[in-house]
Amino acid sequence: MNTDKENSLLNNKIVYDITKFTHLDYPNHLACVIWFKGCNMRCDYCYNKDIVFAKDANFSLHDVLDFLKQRVNLLDGVVLSGGEATDYDLVELCKEIKQLGFKIKLDTNGTNFKNIQLLCKSKLIDFIALDYKAPAYKHKEITKSNKFNVFSITLQYLIESSIDFEVRTTVHADLLNEEDINYIIKDLKSRGYTKKYYLQKFLDTQNNIGDITSASNSFDDSLLLDDIEVVWR
Ligand code: SF4
């Protein structure tokens, strides 16, 4: 039975939307996506503008759990995304999701280290996709936040942990060039990251936070270092 505090957390309307089915967002899983409202960054290329700036949300965590109860045996994974899901205390939600038998993937910008650490230590997360937004010298310019240091702590923690995770970067060639990506590659290598490093192309949705369009600069893959395996999505 949940305590009053746990119930009030679960009653909060903090979920902007639910994607009921996806086979793209959680590798090798049939999953749904829970989109948490709000974010502590303002990345120029972000196409989830409506979610980031949403004042109100449509679903409580109880609503999410009611939905998931109807998806037992139909889905096997739940993706926690946003916005920035770790702006919220996700422990009780994740416990309930695990009890229903789902695996949990977390998409995060890595800036709420304590929440992420708690979820990992409590063995409530099965997979993390961590955004490495930009090298330290461009992180503020691209995210409009001052959070590289805490991101860096999260990255190091995950590298040293046994958590299954991946690092990924969105590339808009006017914002990040080959030198910037090489800087990230060298940083990952020096920290002991041995997994694949994913690059994803900027999606020109014409509804992004910075009102930016396709890059005018080109991006030459052949200039990238091969210190770690780089994979485009
Ligand atoms: S792309 Fe940036 S602004 Fe958009 S949800 Fe992710 S961290 Fe937040």
Residues whose N, C-alpha, C, O or C-beta is under 5 A from the ligand:
A	BS01	SF4	C39 M41 R42 C43 C46 N48 G82 G83 E84 N109
